[in-house]
Each structure stands twice: as C-alpha cells, then as structure tokens.
Amino acid sequence: MKRKALLWLSLVTMLMFSAFGGSVCAKGEGPFTIAVVVKSEGNPFFEAAGVGCREALEELGAGDELVFLGPEVPTVEGQIEIVSALVAQGVDGISISANEPNALVPACQRAEKAGIAVTSFDSFVSADGSQLFVNQADMEQVGRIQIQMMAEILDYKGQFAILSAGPTMANQNTWIAWMLEELAKPEYADMELAAIVYGMDEREKSYSEAMGLFRSYPDLRGIVSPTTVGMAAVGRAIKDAGLDGKVFLTGLGLPSEMAAYIREGICPRMALWNPIDLGYMATWVTRLLVSGEIKGEVGETFNVGRMGEREIVMDPVLGKVVLLGPPFVFNQENIDDWADVY
C-alpha cells in the first residue's frame, strides 16, 4: 500500500466517515474514534509517529478508529480548520502537535466543551486548550544537548547558526531558549551564534535558508537544526555546496534520513527520540482519557502498553505532562543499528 494511502486521510474522507459515525461516545463506551492532528502532511517524522498511533490502537484491541491527518503546509490556520471539522464530526479524542500553542486554544476548548478529550504531543497546545501534553523529552535536556553536541564537533570554537522550523512553534522556541541558556556558559566563550533562521519545516525552504547562511557567513563552521526536515535539508545543502569537512551539522534528525551524512562525517552526531514511540504514547494516553480510565490529574500513574508505567506531572510552562524519555544520541558507531528502524 502506498505510504500516503497508509498514513493520511483527507478531509473528504473525514466527512464521509462522519456520515456513519459522528456522535460522541459516552465515557467508558466504545469503540472510539481517536484523531491525531500533525503539523503537516508528508513530514517523515510524523509518518513514523503514525505507525505508533496505529500500533497503540491495535494493541488495545477495542475496534477503535484512527483519523490521522494534518494540513498540506505547517500552518496553525490549517490545524484550526481540521480541529473544527473534527468537532463537527464528533470524534471522541484529539491529540495534536501544535504549529502555534495559543492560537489553537479556542478551537481545542470548543472540542472539550463538546465532550472530546484533547491532548497535545511533540509541540504543546497551551494548558488552557489541552488536558495533557505528551512530551517527547525534557525540554531543557533537548535544548542543552544540541549546543553540547555542536561544541564537541567544533572543539568549542567557531561560528555557527541555528536553522529552526517555524518562529511560532512552541517546541522549537523552547529548545532554542535552552540552547541560548547553555551557550551563555563560560566554556562556550569562543563560539559565536551568527544567526537563527527558519525553514518553516519545508524541505526546499530549509535548503534555501542553509544556502543563504553559507553566503552570508563565509566563516560559518556549523549549523544546529532542531527539526528533522531541516536536518535532512541542511545535510543536502552542505553536500551540494561542496562544504564537506568545512561546515558540520547537528540537531534532531531521523536516523533513516541522516545515516549517510553521519557515516560521511557531515553530521558527526545528532539526537532524537523514537517518533513511533511518541505516536504510540500520545494515542494510548488519549484513549485512556476518552474511556475515563484516567482523569488527567497530577500524580496519576498508569500503564502505557509496551512503554510501561508513566506518571502525570506538572510543568510550570507546559502544564500537565507525561514524559516519553531522554533523547538518544546517534553517531557513526551506532547509526547502522538504527537506520532501518525509523
């Protein structure tokens, strides 16, 4: 089956589905309809997450339906339209990776008022619009480790840049804030952050921004990209510009897309979590809220299938959080073990 047919449902399909399954189920009854709304279609990170979403519902074995979709381009307006359609359709639960944390709140609140459980994952919706945030890793850890990896690659000296996704994306901005916090330490005194640019989580835009950095900063030695789309685009740009061995890359990348760049030394090391596990956990937790098996209160503990026990904790910024785990570092020694996994 083609990848797009496997992982994406169009709005037309959604509306067809609503015609024969649109009412909201009462808590504790099923089967349920769980909707997962991602930042955009065609993003490999979220395609991998979709595999985990399906795994979760298959393991739960209750005959639940999954609606998995995102806007064509990563905009908050597109996500608001999708959430509004899901409310009209009457799904039972929504889990969303937000393109902007605050603008989605009114649409998510309408969903909650309609009796729909709402969670966020990967990139949070502000706590007023989401009952829980399934966090892929501690935000501070993720931010700091990217500067640490860049420093090790550059031997703690030289000019580098950050190529992020979008300026409104909460996860990217939080990680960058922690990057800057880490960069302020004395051991990085000989490193200079030249610029922060945005590829909008689009391949060609990210590629163009990387090429622009090479032109604008001839002394540039490194790029940190906290987005899987940006990572692959920057790797390609370094190759095309003939800057192998002169400009180095690190950040958050998919091992399947970055394996060649890691083997060649363009990206000596990078970090990420398993997006399959993230999709699995987001769907499982949303399903528990829908069924009433958890209430989403701080201190609750529960089982998340193959992921084991988890606890809901309170974060002063993110609100109520369930944590996936720490980021994993990929390098030349271990990339072959992971390149075919995700």
Residue pairs with C-beta under 8 A, 6 or more apart in sequence:
3 47
4 42
6 50
7 47
7 50
7 51
7 68
8 41
8 68
8 69
8 70
9 17
9 67
9 68
9 69
10 69
11 69
11 82
11 85
14 67
14 69
14 85
14 86
14 89
15 85
15 89
17 33
17 65
17 67
17 89
18 88
18 89
18 90
21 33
21 65
21 90
22 89
22 90
23 90
24 90
24 91
24 92
24 114
24 115
24 116
25 31
25 32
25 33
25 92
25 290
27 290
27 291
27 292
28 291
28 292
30 62
30 63
30 64
30 291
31 62
31 63
31 64
31 65
32 62
32 64
32 65
32 92
32 93
32 287
32 290
32 291
33 64
33 65
33 66
33 67
33 89
33 90
33 91
33 92
33 93
34 53
34 57
34 64
34 65
34 66
34 67
34 91
34 92
34 93
34 94
34 95
34 283
34 286
34 287
34 290
35 66
35 67
35 68
35 69
35 86
35 91
35 93
35 94
35 95
36 49
36 50
36 53
36 66
36 67
36 68
36 69
36 94
36 95
36 96
36 279
36 282
36 283
37 69
37 70
37 79
37 82
37 83
37 86
37 94
37 95
37 96
37 97
38 46
38 49
38 50
38 68
38 69
38 70
38 96
38 97
39 46
39 70
39 71
39 74
39 79
39 97
39 98
39 99
39 122
39 123
39 169
39 201
40 46
40 70
40 71
40 72
40 73
40 74
40 78
40 201
41 69
41 70
41 71
41 72
43 70
43 74
43 201
43 228
43 229
44 228
44 229
44 232
44 254
44 256
44 257
45 228
45 229
45 254
45 275
46 70
46 97
46 275
46 279
48 254
48 275
48 276
48 279
48 342
49 122
49 275
49 276
49 278
49 279
49 282
50 68
50 279
51 276
51 279
51 342
52 275
52 276
52 277
52 278
52 279
52 280
52 281
52 282
52 283
53 66
53 68
53 279
53 280
53 282
53 283
54 66
54 68
55 276
55 279
55 280
56 279
56 280
56 281
56 283
56 284
56 287
56 305
57 64
57 66
57 283
57 287
59 305
59 306
60 284
60 287
60 305
64 287
66 283
67 86
67 91
69 82
70 78
70 79
70 82
71 77
71 78
71 79
71 81
71 82
72 78
73 200
73 202
74 99
74 165
74 166
74 169
74 200
74 201
74 202
75 99
76 98
76 99
76 100
76 103
76 104
76 168
78 99
79 96
79 98
79 99
79 104
79 107
80 103
80 104
80 107
83 94
83 96
83 104
83 107
83 108
83 110
83 111
84 107
84 110
86 94
86 111
86 116
87 107
87 110
87 111
87 114
87 116
90 114
90 116
91 116
92 116
92 117
92 290
93 116
93 117
93 118
93 119
93 286
93 287
93 289
93 290
94 108
94 111
94 116
94 117
94 118
94 119
94 286
95 118
95 119
95 120
95 121
95 134
95 282
95 283
95 285
95 286
96 104
96 108
96 118
96 119
96 120
96 121
96 125
96 130
97 120
97 121
97 122
97 123
98 104
98 120
98 123
98 124
98 125
98 169
98 170
99 123
99 166
99 168
99 169
100 168
100 169
100 170
101 123
101 124
101 125
101 126
101 170
102 126
103 168
104 125
104 126
104 129
105 125
105 126
105 128
105 129
106 129
107 129
108 118
108 125
108 129
108 130
109 128
109 129
111 118
112 118
112 129
112 131
117 131
117 286
117 289
117 290
118 125
118 129
118 130
118 131
119 130
119 131
119 132
119 133
119 134
119 282
119 285
119 286
119 289
120 130
120 132
120 133
120 134
121 133
121 134
121 135
121 136
121 278
121 279
121 281
121 282
122 134
122 136
122 171
122 278
122 282
123 169
123 170
123 171
123 172
124 130
124 133
124 135
124 170
124 171
124 318
124 319
125 133
126 319
127 133
127 318
127 319
127 320
130 319
131 289
131 296
131 320
132 285
132 289
132 296
132 312
132 319
132 320
132 321
132 322
133 315
133 318
133 319
133 320
133 321
133 322
134 278
134 281
134 282
134 285
134 321
134 322
134 324
135 315
135 318
135 321
135 322
135 323
135 324
136 142
136 273
136 278
136 324
137 273
137 323
137 324
137 325
137 326
137 327
138 323
138 326
139 171
139 174
139 175
139 178
139 317
139 318
140 178
141 326
141 327
142 175
142 178
142 226
142 252
142 271
142 327
143 174
143 175
143 176
143 177
143 178
143 179
143 181
143 182
143 226
144 178
144 179
144 181
144 182
145 271
145 327
145 329
146 175
146 179
146 224
146 226
146 250
146 251
146 252
146 271
147 179
147 182
147 183
147 188
147 224
148 182
149 224
149 250
149 269
149 270
149 271
149 329
150 160
150 191
150 222
150 224
150 248
150 250
151 187
151 188
151 191
152 269
153 222
153 248
153 250
153 268
153 269
154 160
154 191
154 221
154 222
154 248
156 187
156 188
156 190
156 191
157 190
157 191
158 190
158 191
158 192
158 219
158 221
158 222
159 191
159 192
159 194
159 217
159 219
159 220
159 221
159 222
160 191
160 192
160 193
160 194
160 220
160 221
160 222
160 223
160 224
161 193
161 194
161 195
161 196
161 197
161 213
161 217
161 220
161 222
161 223
161 224
162 176
162 179
162 193
162 195
162 196
162 197
162 223
162 224
162 225
162 226
163 197
163 198
163 199
163 206
163 209
163 210
163 213
163 223
163 224
163 225
163 227
163 230
163 234
164 172
164 173
164 176
164 196
164 197
164 198
164 199
164 225
164 226
164 227
164 230
165 172
165 198
165 199
165 200
165 201
165 226
165 227
165 229
165 230
166 172
166 198
166 200
166 201
167 173
167 198
169 201
172 226
172 227
174 317
175 226
176 196
176 226
179 224
179 226
180 193
182 188
183 191
183 193
194 213
194 216
194 217
194 220
195 213
195 216
195 217
197 209
197 212
197 213
198 209
199 205
199 206
199 207
199 208
199 209
199 210
199 225
199 227
199 229
199 230
199 233
200 206
201 227
201 229
201 230
202 229
203 229
203 232
203 233
204 233
206 225
206 227
206 229
206 230
206 233
206 234
207 233
207 234
207 236
207 237
210 223
210 233
210 234
210 237
210 238
211 237
211 240
211 241
213 220
213 223
214 220
214 237
214 241
214 243
214 247
220 247
221 246
221 247
221 248
222 247
222 248
222 249
222 250
223 234
223 247
223 248
223 249
223 250
223 251
224 249
224 250
224 251
225 231
225 233
225 234
225 249
225 250
225 251
225 252
225 253
226 251
226 252
227 251
227 252
228 252
228 253
228 254
228 257
228 272
230 251
231 249
231 251
231 252
231 253
231 254
231 257
231 258
231 267
231 270
232 253
232 254
232 257
232 258
234 249
235 249
235 258
235 260
235 261
235 266
235 267
238 244
238 247
238 249
238 261
238 266
239 261
239 266
241 247
244 264
244 265
244 266
245 265
248 265
248 266
248 267
248 268
249 261
249 266
249 267
249 270
250 267
250 268
250 269
250 270
250 271
251 270
251 271
252 270
252 271
252 272
252 327
253 267
253 270
253 272
253 330
254 272
254 275
254 342
255 262
255 272
255 330
255 335
255 338
255 339
255 341
255 342
256 339
256 340
256 341
256 342
258 267
258 270
258 330
258 335
259 335
259 336
259 338
259 339
261 267
262 268
262 269
262 270
262 330
262 331
262 332
262 335
263 332
263 335
265 332
268 331
268 332
269 329
269 330
269 331
270 329
270 330
271 327
271 328
271 329
271 330
272 327
272 328
272 330
273 324
273 325
273 326
273 327
273 328
274 328
274 341
274 342
275 342
276 342
277 307
277 324
277 325
278 324
280 304
280 305
280 306
280 307
281 304
281 307
281 310
281 322
281 324
284 304
284 305
284 307
285 294
285 304
285 310
285 322
288 294
288 302
289 295
289 296
293 302
294 300
294 302
294 312
296 312
296 320
297 312
297 320
298 312
298 313
298 314
298 320
299 311
299 312
300 311
300 312
301 309
301 310
301 311
301 312
302 309
302 310
303 309
303 310
304 310
304 322
307 324
310 322
310 323
311 322
312 320
312 321
312 322
313 320
313 321
313 322
313 323
314 320
314 321
315 321
330 338
